[in-house]
Amino acid sequence: MADKPPSTDLVAGSSQDDNDPGTAVVPSEGLTNPGLPPEHLRVTDLDPKEEKKAERRIAFFFTLSIVGSVGAAMAYVVFPIIPGDMQSVRFNNMFVGLFAAVGLLGVGIGAVHWAKSLMHGHELVEERHPTRGTEESRSAAIETFAQANKESGFTRRSLVRNTLIGAMIATPVPAVVLFRDLAPSYDPVKLLKQTMWAEGVRLAKDPSGIPIKASEVTIGSAFQVIPEGLAELEYHRIEEKAKAAVLLMRLPIDELNVSPERETWSYQGIVAYSKICTHVGCPVALYEQQTHHLLCPCHQSAFNVSNECEVIFGPAARPLPQLPITIDDEGYLVAQSDFTEPVGPSFWERRR
Amino acid sequence: MTSSKANRRSGRRHPMMGVLLLVIGLFATGGVYAATSAGIAHADTPPESTLALVDEGERLFMANCASCHGLNGEGAQSGPTVIGVGALSVDFQVGTGRMPMAASGPQAAKKPAQFTQPQIDALGAWVASLAPGPGLPDPAYYAADGDVANGAELFRVNCAMCHNVAGAGGALTEGKYAPHLRDLEPIHVYGAMVTGPQSMPVFNDMNLSPEEKNDVISYLNYMDENPSVGGFSLGSLGPVSEGLFIWIIGLGGLIAVAIWLTARSN
């Protein structure tokens, strides 16, 4: 306690109790203003030779800037963009960009260097002006309000005032009604629960939209699939594709473990699963033909196609939904129905 | 053989034509020999008949492949069967150096080919003689003269998820990976699509027609020949390399400028 700083004192009571670890220290004399540090003179302030040097350096940067700006204009001419030649675009972008950068940076670096090394460098103190107005201007403001009230009769003519307030409240009503229409007019939850797949819709190749025959899917194949008719959709093609995208794979039948209720959902080892990850909806299409694992590129969720796309790694919460498929009388693969559960990530109404 | 045939035909033409063709033929034979015999002690000139080719292939298989794939190519504990994989699969696996494998691991890596093209063709002929499988395609289907835009779309739909949209490759599970697709032999790209080597799915001719495969090859060829217009591509790896660059070089540069701006001038 002997080396206690002179400007502080212990809180009363705590000094008697040596076991008390919480010794609060309160300033008793207040902080003293240390004032401004002594002025620091730069080499350019002391040595005229250094000053001259700094001057030349700044002029060099400004000259460099001129070279850069002129160079950028020249580069645009010297390296023209030739249609169809990507190398020319690369050179044009690179040289115009490099020279323009030198042009801009030269001005900036020169200006900052000028300010730091040559411009008047003395420190000075400038007081803030007070926030509160003078007594005269304050009373003048009050007087203006009082006079306006008297002349208009805003508080006296209460009928006028109240109807005005009512009118102001009613003004935004049409805007509310109009802007409300910007929200979807249909139930988005319903849209999330259904896709373009339906009974008898043929499985078609992405992007061509050509239907796929079961005989074309050899063992080890992976087809990127869209519903037939999606490629011809005029509206909402991307939205529909984002829900209906399917990956079609053919596994050796003995490597496919099928639960009893899904026995009719595949055809000769050909299985179709939603490509939309159940985590946040990335397309899961990294298919390892030998291990039958599907990998999501975004967050490394892995699904085992052999076991109905169960999650074997990563943040996905549910297996990928399976599309029940069969073949029609022409041998084309068709859907038996829509997906039996919503595809893609969880949403509020899904609660899982 | 080539030169003698040319000689016989040249009788009805200019007398010097035969000499010229003979010289060309000798150069060609010598060139092929010099190119194919490098590094291989027992390289012969290409076998003349298919039967000889098959025999040569069988000898090569016995000497180099049978320890893993079985004496009759039926497969063993350390290697799968080669019956029915076809000449195209052999061309891809051996031509890219993936076979013979240097060591067993999650994935056979690409490395300099250990066999010459005639030897690979012989191996392929023997494997094809075991059972039918995908054969070598018509060169017109990997000439890389197809529709680049269509190839790019097909690549984005079917290949980009594993191989990266710029063909830079990417990681798979448990040490496996999709290799990069830069500067490849077109026939190897074609072979990979048809045969689906290792983890890669099969893209048979009903999925991607031979013309569409040529389009994909054209797209890869276009990517090889045309640089990125946006300056440094940083390996085209996307947010990882670009993020690393901007966090270290970009933010580091901004911090350096901020320190310089506020530092007291000397």
Boltz contact constraints between the chains, C-beta under 6 A:
constraints:
  - contact:
      token1: [A, 42]
      token2: [B, 265]
      max_distance: 6.0
  - contact:
      token1: [A, 43]
      token2: [B, 266]
      max_distance: 6.0
  - contact:
      token1: [A, 86]
      token2: [B, 226]
      max_distance: 6.0
  - contact:
      token1: [A, 86]
      token2: [B, 229]
      max_distance: 6.0
  - contact:
      token1: [A, 87]
      token2: [B, 227]
      max_distance: 6.0
  - contact:
      token1: [A, 89]
      token2: [B, 229]
      max_distance: 6.0
  - contact:
      token1: [A, 90]
      token2: [B, 227]
      max_distance: 6.0
  - contact:
      token1: [A, 90]
      token2: [B, 229]
      max_distance: 6.0
  - contact:
      token1: [A, 94]
      token2: [B, 231]
      max_distance: 6.0
  - contact:
      token1: [A, 116]
      token2: [B, 265]
      max_distance: 6.0
  - contact:
      token1: [A, 117]
      token2: [B, 265]
      max_distance: 6.0
  - contact:
      token1: [A, 206]
      token2: [B, 157]
      max_distance: 6.0
  - contact:
      token1: [A, 207]
      token2: [B, 153]
      max_distance: 6.0
  - contact:
      token1: [A, 207]
      token2: [B, 157]
      max_distance: 6.0
  - contact:
      token1: [A, 216]
      token2: [B, 206]
      max_distance: 6.0
  - contact:
      token1: [A, 218]
      token2: [B, 202]
      max_distance: 6.0
  - contact:
      token1: [A, 218]
      token2: [B, 204]
      max_distance: 6.0
  - contact:
      token1: [A, 220]
      token2: [B, 196]
      max_distance: 6.0
  - contact:
      token1: [A, 220]
      token2: [B, 202]
      max_distance: 6.0
  - contact:
      token1: [A, 221]
      token2: [B, 202]
      max_distance: 6.0
  - contact:
      token1: [A, 222]
      token2: [B, 201]
      max_distance: 6.0
  - contact:
      token1: [A, 223]
      token2: [B, 207]
      max_distance: 6.0
  - contact:
      token1: [A, 224]
      token2: [B, 157]
      max_distance: 6.0
  - contact:
      token1: [A, 224]
      token2: [B, 158]
      max_distance: 6.0
  - contact:
      token1: [A, 285]
      token2: [B, 161]
      max_distance: 6.0
  - contact:
      token1: [A, 286]
      token2: [B, 161]
      max_distance: 6.0
  - contact:
      token1: [A, 286]
      token2: [B, 162]
      max_distance: 6.0
  - contact:
      token1: [A, 287]
      token2: [B, 201]
      max_distance: 6.0
  - contact:
      token1: [A, 288]
      token2: [B, 172]
      max_distance: 6.0
  - contact:
      token1: [A, 288]
      token2: [B, 199]
      max_distance: 6.0
  - contact:
      token1: [A, 289]
      token2: [B, 196]
      max_distance: 6.0
  - contact:
      token1: [A, 289]
      token2: [B, 199]
      max_distance: 6.0
  - contact:
      token1: [A, 289]
      token2: [B, 201]
      max_distance: 6.0
  - contact:
      token1: [A, 290]
      token2: [B, 199]
      max_distance: 6.0
  - contact:
      token1: [A, 293]
      token2: [B, 173]
      max_distance: 6.0
  - contact:
      token1: [A, 295]
      token2: [B, 173]
      max_distance: 6.0
  - contact:
      token1: [A, 302]
      token2: [B, 173]
      max_distance: 6.0
